[in-house]
């Protein structure tokens, strides 16, 4: 079987009746079979900021471009995606010699796990706009979220199911008195359940 490139081909024709042989010689160019592949580092429950996609193709193609859900993304290398979702990603290879294209399409389920909680343990709600409010540094990528705060006598003073809550230490129309409060946080997505407990100090 000839390899890719120019090969010398010899055809011999034999006339067994007259015992005459004739030989035909020609040079033929054999092209590589087309090859396209999408290389990715997609893993479930990613905690990094984005995933990357790289093109793999052989010399049949002189160029390529990406389509993401049918939208042209150009010839990025690598192509990056940083948002959870199900994406239809196509790699289009361009053969400018034969003026043809080939397309490889795959579906990728990209899921970024919620970032670990960063829970402040001190707030100073004195109205100076510095550390006045209690918030958490976490993503919104939770299927379930529950945060609850108690005072030292076990009275619930704050509760929310919003991961991006912003609380100003108010309860029953008043700002809470200084002291130590106790929080419980539980968040869940398809990567599992994350829980955290601790204390919040309200000072002035």
C-alpha positions, 0 to 999 in steps of 0.5 A, a space after each residue: 500500500 503506497 504511503 502519502 505523497 508521490 509514488 511511482 506506480 507500475 502496471 504490467 499487462 501480460 498477453 499470455 496468448 502472444 506472450 507479450 508484456 507491456 509496462 505502464 509507469 506513472 507518478 500518482 499523488 496519494 493524499 493522507 486520509 482526513 483526520 480531525 479531533 477535539 482535545 479537551 481537559 473537561 472533567 466533571 466538577 471542575 473548580 478551575 476558572 475555565 476548560 480548554 479545547 485544542 484542535 487536532 488535525 493533519 496536513 489535509 487541512 490548511 486551517 480550522 475554526 470553531 463553532 460553539 452552539 452554531 456560533 463561529 468562534 474563529 481559529 482560537 487555540 485553545 478555545 476556552 469556556 468558563 461557564 457551566 452548561 451543555 455545549 455543542 462544539 464543532 471543529 471545522 477543517 478547511 481543505 483549500 486545495 480541494 475547496 472542501 470542509 469537514 466538520 467534527 461535532 461533539 457535545 460536552 457537559 461542562 460543570 464547574 463546582 461551587 467555589 469553597 466558602 469564604 465566610 467572614 467572621 467579623 462585621 462592623 455595621 456602624 454605617 461607615 460603609 467599611 465591613 458593614 455587611 455580612 456576605 460570602 465569597 461563593 459562586 451561584 452554582 448551587 442547586 440548594 443553598 441554606 445559611 442560618 444565623 443564631 444568637 447565643 440563646 439559639 434565636 434565629 436572627 437571619 436565614 437565606 437560601 440565596 448564595 449571594 446574600 448581603 445582610 446588614 445585621 438587621 433583625 426585627 427592624 433593628 441592628 443587632 447588638 454586639 456579640 457572638 453569633 453562630 452560623 450554619 451553611 449547607 450548599 449542594 450541587 451534583 458534586 456533593 454537599 458542602 457544610 460549614 459552621 462557625 461564629 460571626 462577631 458583630 462589633 462596632 
